[in-house]
Amino acid sequence: MALDLFVIFNNYFHDLATGVLVGSTALMYALARRARENPERLAALASLYPIVTKVAKVALAWIIIGGIPRVIFFTRYEWDPATVKGIVPALGIKHVLLFSAVGAGLVLWRRAKSALGLSGDGSATE
C-alpha cells in the first residue's frame, strides 16, 4: 500500500515537474523575445533570469530523480494497466510528448538566454 502511494505520487509529481519546466521555459522565451524591443524590459527580465532558472533546474532535477523509480516500476504501474485497458498507444504517445516537451523546454531555455544576451553563467554579456 505504501509503495503504491509512493509510486502514484512520484509519477504525478514527475509529470507536474515536466509541466513546470516547459511552462517556465516557454514563458521565459516569450518574454525574452518581447523584451528585446525595450532595453528597460530586457534589463528587468535579465534580473529575473537567475530566479526562474532555479525553478527550471529544480524541475529538471525532479524529472531526472523522479524518473528513476518511474522506470523501475514502469511495468507494474503503467504498462500492465495500459495493456489491460487497451491504451498502450496512448501511453506511448504520452511519453513521446513528455520527452519532446522536456527537449523543447531545454532548447527554448537556451534561446531565451541568447535573446537576453546572457553568458553561460547567466550574467549579461557586452
C-alpha atoms as a printed R data frame, in Angstrom:
    type eleno elety resid chain resno      x      y       z
1   ATOM     1    CA   MET     A     1  0.000  0.000   0.000
2   ATOM     2    CA   ALA     A     2  2.760  2.484   0.932
3   ATOM     3    CA   LEU     A     3  4.711  1.551  -2.213
4   ATOM     4    CA   ASP     A     4  1.597  2.071  -4.324
5   ATOM     5    CA   LEU     A     5  1.116  5.561  -2.893
6   ATOM     6    CA   PHE     A     6  4.792  6.417  -3.313
7   ATOM     7    CA   VAL     A     7  4.787  5.399  -6.979
8   ATOM     8    CA   ILE     A     8  1.493  7.139  -7.742
9   ATOM     9    CA   PHE     A     9  2.607 10.393  -6.108
10  ATOM    10    CA   ASN     A    10  6.054 10.162  -7.690
11  ATOM    11    CA   ASN     A    11  4.557  9.688 -11.154
12  ATOM    12    CA   TYR     A    12  2.167 12.601 -10.632
13  ATOM    13    CA   PHE     A    13  4.923 14.960  -9.450
14  ATOM    14    CA   HIS     A    14  7.193 13.737 -12.241
15  ATOM    15    CA   ASP     A    15  4.582 14.785 -14.814
16  ATOM    16    CA   LEU     A    16  3.990 18.031 -12.918
17  ATOM    17    CA   ALA     A    17  7.727 18.802 -12.972
18  ATOM    18    CA   THR     A    18  7.682 18.349 -16.734
19  ATOM    19    CA   GLY     A    19  4.877 20.880 -16.963
20  ATOM    20    CA   VAL     A    20  6.723 23.320 -14.698
21  ATOM    21    CA   LEU     A    21  9.885 23.033 -16.798
22  ATOM    22    CA   VAL     A    22  8.093 23.511 -20.102
23  ATOM    23    CA   GLY     A    23  5.872 26.285 -18.755
24  ATOM    24    CA   SER     A    24  8.735 28.248 -17.237
25  ATOM    25    CA   THR     A    25 10.871 27.908 -20.348
26  ATOM    26    CA   ALA     A    26  8.061 28.858 -22.725
27  ATOM    27    CA   LEU     A    27  7.259 31.889 -20.578
28  ATOM    28    CA   MET     A    28 10.911 32.964 -20.331
29  ATOM    29    CA   TYR     A    29 11.379 32.539 -24.079
30  ATOM    30    CA   ALA     A    30  8.232 34.510 -24.930
31  ATOM    31    CA   LEU     A    31  9.127 37.303 -22.524
32  ATOM    32    CA   ALA     A    32 12.726 37.413 -23.769
33  ATOM    33    CA   ARG     A    33 11.593 37.762 -27.378
34  ATOM    34    CA   ARG     A    34  9.275 40.607 -26.457
35  ATOM    35    CA   ALA     A    35 11.794 42.305 -24.146
36  ATOM    36    CA   ARG     A    36 14.406 42.585 -26.917
37  ATOM    37    CA   GLU     A    37 12.494 45.578 -28.229
38  ATOM    38    CA   ASN     A    38 12.847 47.560 -24.994
39  ATOM    39    CA   PRO     A    39 16.170 47.861 -23.058
40  ATOM    40    CA   GLU     A    40 14.390 48.521 -19.754
41  ATOM    41    CA   ARG     A    41 12.278 45.391 -20.097
42  ATOM    42    CA   LEU     A    42 15.342 43.453 -21.136
43  ATOM    43    CA   ALA     A    43 17.232 44.522 -18.011
44  ATOM    44    CA   ALA     A    44 14.264 43.686 -15.768
45  ATOM    45    CA   LEU     A    45 13.842 40.269 -17.329
46  ATOM    46    CA   ALA     A    46 17.571 39.573 -17.154
47  ATOM    47    CA   SER     A    47 17.407 40.261 -13.407
48  ATOM    48    CA   LEU     A    48 14.653 37.630 -13.072
49  ATOM    49    CA   TYR     A    49 16.515 35.082 -15.162
50  ATOM    50    CA   PRO     A    50 18.503 33.537 -12.256
51  ATOM    51    CA   ILE     A    51 15.345 33.008 -10.182
52  ATOM    52    CA   VAL     A    52 13.403 31.381 -12.998
53  ATOM    53    CA   THR     A    53 16.499 29.344 -13.860
54  ATOM    54    CA   LYS     A    54 16.485 27.891 -10.339
55  ATOM    55    CA   VAL     A    55 12.833 26.891 -10.736
56  ATOM    56    CA   ALA     A    56 13.615 25.218 -14.062
57  ATOM    57    CA   LYS     A    57 16.677 23.445 -12.615
58  ATOM    58    CA   VAL     A    58 14.669 22.079  -9.681
59  ATOM    59    CA   ALA     A    59 12.023 20.838 -12.134
60  ATOM    60    CA   LEU     A    60 14.704 19.212 -14.304
61  ATOM    61    CA   ALA     A    61 16.302 17.599 -11.243
62  ATOM    62    CA   TRP     A    62 12.937 16.187 -10.216
63  ATOM    63    CA   ILE     A    63 12.377 14.879 -13.747
64  ATOM    64    CA   ILE     A    64 15.683 13.022 -13.541
65  ATOM    65    CA   ILE     A    65 15.408 11.846  -9.925
66  ATOM    66    CA   GLY     A    66 11.690 11.056 -10.133
67  ATOM    67    CA   GLY     A    67 12.310  9.194 -13.370
68  ATOM    68    CA   ILE     A    68 14.374  6.550 -11.598
69  ATOM    69    CA   PRO     A    69 11.524  4.970  -9.608
70  ATOM    70    CA   ARG     A    70  9.217  5.566 -12.548
71  ATOM    71    CA   VAL     A    71 11.450  3.413 -14.748
72  ATOM    72    CA   ILE     A    72 11.879  0.779 -12.027
73  ATOM    73    CA   PHE     A    73  8.120  0.385 -11.509
74  ATOM    74    CA   PHE     A    74  7.035  1.189 -15.064
75  ATOM    75    CA   THR     A    75  5.825 -2.300 -15.945
76  ATOM    76    CA   ARG     A    76  3.762 -2.740 -12.789
77  ATOM    77    CA   TYR     A    77  2.158  0.690 -12.552
78  ATOM    78    CA   GLU     A    78  1.955  1.922 -16.129
79  ATOM    79    CA   TRP     A    79  2.491 -0.793 -18.739
80  ATOM    80    CA   ASP     A    80  0.340 -3.554 -17.213
81  ATOM    81    CA   PRO     A    81 -2.671 -1.287 -16.531
82  ATOM    82    CA   ALA     A    82 -2.355  0.198 -20.029
83  ATOM    83    CA   THR     A    83 -2.276 -3.308 -21.521
84  ATOM    84    CA   VAL     A    84 -5.374 -4.391 -19.583
85  ATOM    85    CA   LYS     A    85 -7.260 -1.235 -20.611
86  ATOM    86    CA   GLY     A    86 -6.030 -1.425 -24.212
87  ATOM    87    CA   ILE     A    87 -4.423  2.023 -24.086
88  ATOM    88    CA   VAL     A    88 -0.792  1.164 -24.801
89  ATOM    89    CA   PRO     A    89 -0.699  3.526 -27.817
90  ATOM    90    CA   ALA     A    90 -1.935  6.370 -25.595
91  ATOM    91    CA   LEU     A    91  0.791  5.562 -23.049
92  ATOM    92    CA   GLY     A    92  3.378  5.653 -25.816
93  ATOM    93    CA   ILE     A    93  2.072  8.953 -27.149
94  ATOM    94    CA   LYS     A    94  2.107 10.421 -23.626
95  ATOM    95    CA   HIS     A    95  5.754  9.517 -23.121
96  ATOM    96    CA   VAL     A    96  6.790 10.760 -26.564
97  ATOM    97    CA   LEU     A    97  5.052 14.064 -25.791
98  ATOM    98    CA   LEU     A    98  6.710 14.322 -22.351
99  ATOM    99    CA   PHE     A    99 10.194 13.595 -23.735
100 ATOM   100    CA   SER     A   100  9.576 16.075 -26.550
101 ATOM   101    CA   ALA     A   101  8.320 18.684 -24.071
102 ATOM   102    CA   VAL     A   102 11.470 18.403 -21.969
103 ATOM   103    CA   GLY     A   103 13.659 18.598 -25.072
104 ATOM   104    CA   ALA     A   104 11.736 21.600 -26.361
105 ATOM   105    CA   GLY     A   105 12.000 23.241 -22.943
106 ATOM   106    CA   LEU     A   106 15.766 22.892 -22.925
107 ATOM   107    CA   VAL     A   107 16.038 24.323 -26.445
108 ATOM   108    CA   LEU     A   108 13.753 27.254 -25.559
109 ATOM   109    CA   TRP     A   109 15.806 27.954 -22.434
110 ATOM   110    CA   ARG     A   110 18.982 28.274 -24.470
111 ATOM   111    CA   ARG     A   111 17.206 30.548 -26.939
112 ATOM   112    CA   ALA     A   112 15.829 32.709 -24.126
113 ATOM   113    CA   LYS     A   113 19.302 33.060 -22.644
114 ATOM   114    CA   SER     A   114 20.647 34.035 -26.043
115 ATOM   115    CA   ALA     A   115 17.800 36.504 -26.630
116 ATOM   116    CA   LEU     A   116 18.598 38.122 -23.294
117 ATOM   117    CA   GLY     A   117 22.264 38.372 -24.245
118 ATOM   118    CA   LEU     A   118 23.399 36.354 -21.220
119 ATOM   119    CA   SER     A   119 26.627 34.415 -20.903
120 ATOM   120    CA   GLY     A   120 26.976 30.822 -19.719
121 ATOM   121    CA   ASP     A   121 26.799 31.842 -16.030
122 ATOM   122    CA   GLY     A   122 23.665 33.957 -16.567
123 ATOM   123    CA   SER     A   123 25.417 37.313 -16.400
124 ATOM   124    CA   ALA     A   124 24.952 39.937 -19.087
125 ATOM   125    CA   THR     A   125 27.427 39.988 -21.922
126 ATOM   126    CA   GLU     A   126 28.625 43.133 -23.625
